[in-house]
Amino acid sequence: MRSGRTDLPSLMTVENYDNDMGMSKLDRHHDIDPDMNFYCKIDHCKYYSIDQFNDSIRTDQPALSIIHFNSRSLKKNFQDIKDILGASKKRFSVVAISESWGISECAQDYELEGYELHFINRVNKRGGGVALYVDRRLRHKVVESMSIAHENVCESITIEVDMGKLKNILISCIYRAPGYSMDNFKELMVEMYSKTEQKVTYVCGDFNIDFLNPNKILSIYDFTGAMYSLSLFPTITKPSRITSQSATLTDNILTNNIEDNFTSGLLINDISDHLPVFMIHNCECILKDEISIQKRRIRTEESLNEFKRVLMSQDCREVFEAQEVNMAYNTFLDIFLKLYDKSCPVWQYKVTAKRVNKPWLTKGLLNAYKKKNNLYRDFLKQRSKESETEYKKYRNKLTEIMRKCKKNYYDNLLENNKNNIKGRLQGHGGVGSAREEL
């Protein structure tokens, strides 16, 4: 940059980061200089409570939507993430997770209904890891060359969404651990995203790079400059990790699609010490059938008794007359399966999205949950020790009460269903999770 001009990255300073929480706005009076006004187009990033999000985000328009969570262990916070997604009126197209901390051995425990899970775990070390939950209706594929754990650099997972006659869309989730080489990370990013054939690109994740760069660190300037050279610009312009001592912007969604209409922001939620970030791009995606067809075998007490009856009355002479033991076994298995399929047939049914169902939550607990979120928002505004202490004290007490309410609910369910097998099974599942929390 020539003398007398402000470098583009220097606009993203901590003094400029919020106009929603009573902080100063960017100076927008330099109409001649394009660098000074570049962020005027995308600096509509805001903080939202879940109620504010539901009130302000339209759900009647076609859109590609992405939300990113730094989970700091998906095992620990999976239910909380499901709760947020269930409370949102907007069904996100892609749910990105960083710091999943390894999910390959029990991936079935982390399934989201209506989504397909793709993930990459860290190699030879604990922690890290990334995942993408992709709406099953989206036509997409995993880009194998951009889905890999780069040792001592980062973990990345990338999908390509089929947009028909329009440009296909690349969506990546990346996690770079603190302390990993910035130069190696920058080189890898340039290598991956300089070969995307001008596809529309979204790169979300926890970069562990403070995009605000208040200390004017040269390596951060170099990284953001490299991203700008790839036409990848941040859509999140406010801190995503706020403590009483600091406010940093390490979680972001980069894109080369700044011309189209989109909305970006951060959800105020205390799942981890990182706020979830989201981006909604108004466009029409090509969807598969909207209703998912699943199959389920009918195994009621009546159908199982019928199976036993026809099996007991079956003529098995053909089995006993077989000359070889394997032939006898295969003959019996054929008879068994035919009778089983006839008595307990497989039915198809349509799957629709379900909302979060927590019957143990009373109206009072729901109000207390909202109060906790308001206390957390106050802490983010004030960043004082007093507000932090008040929030944490209330949060810990509420967590203790909610765990006890959940346990009591399922204990009562078991007690009231002593002679009801279905009710007892439902109660056992709930009590198991409740005891894990306790």
C-alpha positions in Angstrom: 0.0 0.0 0.0 1.2 3.5 -0.8 1.9 6.0 2.0 -1.1 7.7 3.5 -3.5 4.7 2.9 -4.9 2.4 5.5 -4.1 -1.3 4.9 -7.2 -3.4 4.5 -6.5 -5.8 7.5 -6.0 -2.8 9.8 -9.7 -2.0 9.5 -10.5 -5.1 11.5 -9.4 -3.9 14.9 -10.9 -4.7 18.2 -12.1 -1.1 18.6 -14.3 -1.6 15.5 -15.7 -5.0 16.2 -19.2 -4.3 17.4 -22.0 -1.9 16.9 -24.6 -4.1 18.5 -23.1 -4.0 22.0 -22.6 -0.3 22.4 -19.1 -0.1 20.7 -17.9 2.2 18.0 -18.6 1.7 14.3 -16.2 1.7 11.4 -15.5 5.1 9.9 -17.3 5.0 6.5 -16.7 8.5 5.2 -13.8 7.6 2.8 -15.9 7.1 -0.2 -13.1 7.5 -2.7 -10.9 4.7 -1.3 -12.3 1.2 -2.1 -10.1 -0.4 0.6 -11.7 1.8 3.2 -15.1 0.8 2.1 -14.6 -2.9 1.3 -16.1 -4.0 4.7 -19.1 -1.7 4.3 -20.6 -4.4 2.1 -20.0 -7.3 4.5 -19.9 -5.5 7.9 -23.5 -6.4 8.7 -22.3 -9.2 10.9 -24.3 -9.2 14.2 -24.6 -11.1 17.5 -28.0 -12.9 17.9 -29.7 -14.7 20.7 -31.7 -17.7 19.4 -34.9 -15.7 19.8 -33.4 -12.8 17.8 -32.2 -15.2 15.2 -35.7 -16.8 14.8 -37.4 -13.4 14.6 -35.0 -11.8 12.0 -34.0 -14.7 9.7 -36.5 -15.6 7.0 -37.3 -19.2 6.5 -39.5 -18.9 3.5 -36.7 -18.2 1.0 -34.4 -20.8 -0.6 -30.9 -20.5 0.8 -27.6 -22.3 1.5 -26.9 -21.9 5.2 -23.8 -22.9 7.2 -23.2 -22.9 10.9 -19.9 -23.7 12.6 -19.4 -24.9 16.2 -16.1 -25.3 18.0 -17.4 -28.2 20.1 -14.3 -28.9 22.2 -15.3 -32.6 22.3 -18.4 -33.6 20.3 -19.0 -36.3 22.8 -19.4 -33.8 25.6 -21.4 -31.2 23.8 -23.4 -33.1 21.1 -26.7 -32.8 22.9 -26.2 -29.1 23.4 -25.5 -28.7 19.7 -28.7 -30.7 18.9 -30.7 -28.4 21.2 -29.5 -25.3 19.5 -30.3 -26.7 16.0 -33.7 -27.9 17.3 -34.5 -24.4 18.8 -33.7 -22.7 15.5 -36.5 -22.2 13.0 -33.9 -22.3 10.2 -32.8 -25.7 9.2 -29.1 -25.3 8.3 -27.9 -26.9 5.1 -24.5 -27.7 6.6 -23.4 -28.0 10.2 -19.7 -27.7 10.6 -17.8 -29.0 13.7 -14.2 -28.2 14.7 -12.3 -29.8 17.6 -14.5 -32.9 17.4 -11.8 -34.9 19.3 -12.3 -38.1 17.3 -15.6 -39.8 16.4 -14.7 -42.7 14.1 -15.2 -45.5 16.6 -18.8 -44.5 17.5 -20.0 -42.3 14.6 -23.5 -43.8 15.0 -23.8 -42.1 18.4 -23.4 -38.7 16.7 -26.0 -38.8 14.0 -28.3 -35.9 13.3 -31.6 -36.8 11.8 -31.8 -35.7 8.2 -28.0 -35.2 7.8 -25.1 -37.2 6.4 -22.0 -37.1 8.5 -18.4 -36.7 7.0 -15.4 -36.3 9.3 -11.6 -36.3 9.5 -9.8 -37.1 12.8 -6.4 -35.9 13.9 -3.6 -38.4 13.2 -1.3 -39.7 15.9 -2.5 -37.1 18.5 -5.5 -36.5 20.6 -7.9 -33.6 20.1 -8.5 -31.7 16.9 -10.6 -33.2 14.2 -13.3 -31.7 11.9 -16.8 -32.8 10.7 -19.5 -31.7 8.3 -23.2 -32.7 8.8 -24.8 -32.2 5.3 -28.5 -32.1 4.6 -29.3 -35.4 3.0 -31.4 -33.5 0.4 -28.3 -31.7 -1.0 -26.6 -33.3 -3.9 -23.0 -33.4 -2.8 -19.8 -35.4 -2.7 -16.7 -35.4 -0.5 -13.6 -33.9 -2.2 -11.0 -36.4 -1.2 -8.0 -34.3 -2.1 -9.2 -31.6 0.2 -10.2 -33.9 3.1 -7.2 -34.9 5.0 -5.4 -34.5 8.3 -2.2 -32.6 7.6 0.1 -33.5 10.5 1.2 -30.5 12.5 -0.7 -28.1 10.1 -4.4 -28.6 10.3 -7.4 -31.0 9.7 -9.8 -30.3 6.8 -12.9 -31.8 5.3 -14.5 -30.5 2.1 -17.6 -31.3 0.1 -18.8 -30.1 -3.3 -22.5 -29.3 -3.8 -24.0 -29.9 -7.2 -25.7 -26.6 -8.3 -26.8 -27.9 -11.8 -26.2 -25.2 -14.4 -24.7 -22.8 -11.8 -21.2 -22.9 -10.4 -20.8 -25.8 -7.9 -20.2 -24.8 -4.3 -17.2 -26.0 -2.2 -17.7 -26.0 1.6 -14.8 -26.8 3.9 -14.3 -27.0 7.6 -10.8 -26.5 8.9 -9.2 -26.7 12.3 -5.7 -25.3 12.9 -4.3 -25.9 16.4 -2.6 -23.0 18.2 1.2 -23.2 17.9 1.2 -24.9 14.4 3.3 -23.1 11.8 1.5 -20.1 10.2 3.7 -20.3 7.1 2.9 -24.0 6.5 -0.8 -23.3 7.1 -0.8 -20.4 4.7 1.0 -22.4 2.0 -1.4 -25.3 2.3 -4.4 -23.0 2.1 -3.0 -21.4 -1.0 -2.3 -24.8 -2.6 -5.8 -26.1 -1.9 -7.9 -23.1 -2.8 -5.9 -21.8 -5.9 -7.1 -24.9 -7.8 -10.8 -24.7 -7.2 -11.6 -23.7 -10.8 -13.4 -20.5 -9.7 -16.1 -22.5 -7.8 -18.1 -20.6 -5.2 -16.2 -21.4 -2.0 -16.9 -21.3 1.8 -14.2 -22.1 4.3 -15.3 -22.2 7.9 -13.6 -23.3 11.0 -11.4 -22.3 14.0 -8.2 -21.0 12.4 -6.7 -19.9 15.8 -5.7 -16.7 14.0 -7.1 -13.5 15.4 -8.5 -11.8 12.3 -8.9 -8.6 14.2 -5.1 -8.5 14.6 -5.0 -5.6 17.1 -1.3 -6.2 17.8 -0.5 -5.9 14.0 1.3 -9.3 13.9 3.1 -9.6 10.5 2.3 -13.3 10.0 -1.4 -12.6 10.4 -1.1 -9.8 7.8 0.6 -12.3 5.5 -2.1 -14.9 6.0 -5.0 -12.6 5.4 -3.2 -11.1 2.4 -2.9 -14.6 0.9 -6.6 -15.2 1.5 -7.5 -11.9 -0.2 -5.3 -12.9 -3.2 -7.6 -16.0 -3.5 -10.6 -13.7 -3.2 -11.5 -15.4 0.1 -12.8 -12.7 2.5 -14.1 -13.1 6.1 -17.9 -12.8 6.6 -17.5 -12.7 10.5 -16.1 -9.4 11.6 -16.8 -9.5 15.4 -15.0 -11.5 18.1 -16.0 -15.1 18.5 -14.1 -15.8 21.7 -14.7 -13.3 24.5 -13.3 -13.5 28.0 -12.9 -10.9 30.7 -9.4 -10.3 29.6 -9.6 -10.6 25.7 -11.8 -10.6 22.7 -10.5 -12.4 19.6 -11.9 -13.4 16.2 -10.5 -16.9 15.6 -13.7 -18.6 14.2 -14.7 -17.4 10.7 -16.4 -18.3 7.4 -14.3 -17.2 4.4 -15.9 -16.9 1.0 -15.3 -15.6 -2.5 -19.0 -15.0 -3.0 -19.4 -11.4 -1.6 -21.5 -10.1 -4.5 -24.6 -12.1 -3.7 -27.1 -11.4 -0.8 -26.1 -13.1 2.4 -26.4 -12.8 6.1 -23.7 -13.6 8.7 -23.5 -13.5 12.4 -22.7 -15.1 15.8 -25.1 -16.9 18.1 -24.9 -16.1 21.8 -24.5 -19.5 23.4 -22.1 -21.0 25.9 -21.6 -24.4 24.5 -17.9 -23.8 24.6 -15.7 -20.7 24.9 -16.2 -20.1 21.2 -19.5 -18.6 19.9 -21.1 -20.5 17.0 -20.8 -18.5 13.7 -23.2 -18.8 10.7 -23.7 -17.6 7.2 -26.9 -17.7 5.1 -26.5 -17.3 1.3 -29.8 -16.7 -0.6 -29.7 -19.1 -3.5 -31.7 -22.0 -4.8 -30.0 -25.4 -4.2 -30.8 -28.6 -6.1 -32.5 -30.9 -3.6 -33.2 -34.6 -3.7 -36.6 -35.7 -2.6 -37.5 -33.7 0.5 -39.0 -36.6 2.4 -36.7 -39.3 3.4 -38.0 -42.9 3.0 -36.9 -45.3 5.7 -37.6 -49.0 6.2 -38.6 -50.7 9.4 -39.5 -54.3 10.2 -42.8 -54.8 12.0 -42.0 -56.8 15.1 -45.0 -56.6 17.3 -46.0 -59.2 19.9 -48.8 -60.3 17.5 -46.5 -60.7 14.5 -43.8 -62.6 16.5 -46.4 -65.0 17.8 -47.6 -65.5 14.2 -44.0 -66.2 13.1 -43.6 -68.8 15.9 -46.9 -70.5 14.9 -46.1 -70.8 11.2 -42.5 -71.9 12.0 -43.7 -74.7 14.3 -46.2 -75.9 11.7 -43.7 -75.8 8.8 -42.9 -79.1 7.1 -39.1 -79.5 7.3 -38.6 -82.9 5.6 -36.6 -81.2 2.9 -34.1 -80.1 5.6 -33.7 -83.6 7.1 -33.4 -85.2 3.7 -30.5 -83.1 2.6 -27.3 -85.1 1.9 -24.8 -82.5 3.2 -24.8 -80.4 6.3 -24.3 -77.1 4.5 -27.1 -77.8 2.1 -29.4 -78.6 5.1 -28.4 -75.4 6.8 -29.1 -73.3 3.7 -32.4 -75.0 3.1 -33.5 -74.3 6.7 -32.3 -70.7 6.5 -34.3 -70.1 3.3 -37.5 -71.4 5.0 -36.8 -69.4 8.1 -36.3 -66.1 6.3 -39.3 -66.5 4.0 -41.6 -67.2 7.0 -40.0 -64.3 8.9 -40.5 -61.8 6.1 -44.1 -62.9 5.7 -44.9 -62.7 9.4 -42.8 -59.6 10.2 -42.8 -57.6 6.9 -40.7 -54.5 6.2 -42.7 -51.4 5.9 -41.6 -48.1 4.4 -42.3 -44.8 6.2 -41.6 -41.1 5.7 -39.2 -39.3 8.0 -39.9 -35.7 8.9 -37.8 -33.4 11.0 -38.3 -33.6 14.7 -38.1 -30.8 17.2 -36.3 -31.2 20.5 -38.4 -33.1 23.0 -37.5 -32.7 26.6 -40.6 -33.5 28.7 -38.8 -32.9 32.0 -38.3 -29.2 31.1 -40.9 -27.2 32.9 -42.0 -23.6 31.9 -39.9 -22.4 34.9 -36.8 -24.2 33.7 -37.2 -22.8 30.2 -37.5 -19.3 31.6 -34.4 -20.0 33.8 -32.5 -21.1 30.6 -33.4 -17.8 28.9 -32.2 -15.9 32.0 -28.9 -17.8 31.8 -28.4 -16.8 28.2 -29.2 -13.2 29.1 -26.6 -13.3 31.8 -24.1 -14.7 29.3 -24.9 -11.9 26.9 -24.4 -9.3 29.7 -21.0 -10.8 30.4 -20.0 -10.6 26.7 -21.0 -6.9 26.8 -19.4 -5.9 30.1 -16.5 -8.4 30.2 -16.1 -7.8 34.0 -15.3 -10.3 36.7 -18.5 -9.5 38.5 -20.7 -10.3 35.5 -18.7 -13.4 34.7 -19.1 -14.7 38.3 -22.8 -14.0 38.3 -23.3 -15.8 35.0 -21.2 -18.9 36.0 -22.8 -19.2 39.4 -26.3 -19.2 37.8 -25.3 -21.5 35.0 -23.8 -24.1 37.4 -26.9 -24.1 39.6 -29.2 -24.4 36.6 -27.2 -27.3 35.2 -27.4 -29.1 38.5 -31.2 -28.6 38.7 -31.8 -29.7 35.1 -29.8 -32.9 35.6 -31.8 -33.8 38.7 -35.1 -33.0 36.9 -34.2 -35.2 34.0 -33.2 -38.1 36.3 -36.4 -37.7 38.4 -38.5 -37.7 35.2 -37.1 -41.0 34.0 -37.1 -42.6 37.4 -40.8 -41.9 37.6 -41.3 -43.1 34.1 -39.8 -46.5 35.0 -41.8 -46.7 38.2 -45.1 -46.0 36.4 -44.3 -48.5 33.6 -43.4 -51.6 35.6 -45.7 -53.7 33.6 -45.2 -51.9 30.3 -42.2 -53.2 28.3 -42.2 -50.3 25.8 -42.4 -47.7 28.6 -39.6 -49.4 30.5 -37.3 -49.5 27.5 -37.9 -45.8 26.9 -37.2 -45.1 30.6 -34.0 -47.2 30.6 -32.6 -45.2 27.7 -33.3 -41.9 29.4 -32.0 -42.9 32.8 -28.8 -44.1 31.2 -28.1 -40.7 29.7 -29.2 -38.9 32.9 -26.9 -41.0 35.0 -24.0 -40.3 32.6 -24.6 -36.6 33.2 -24.7 -37.0 37.0 
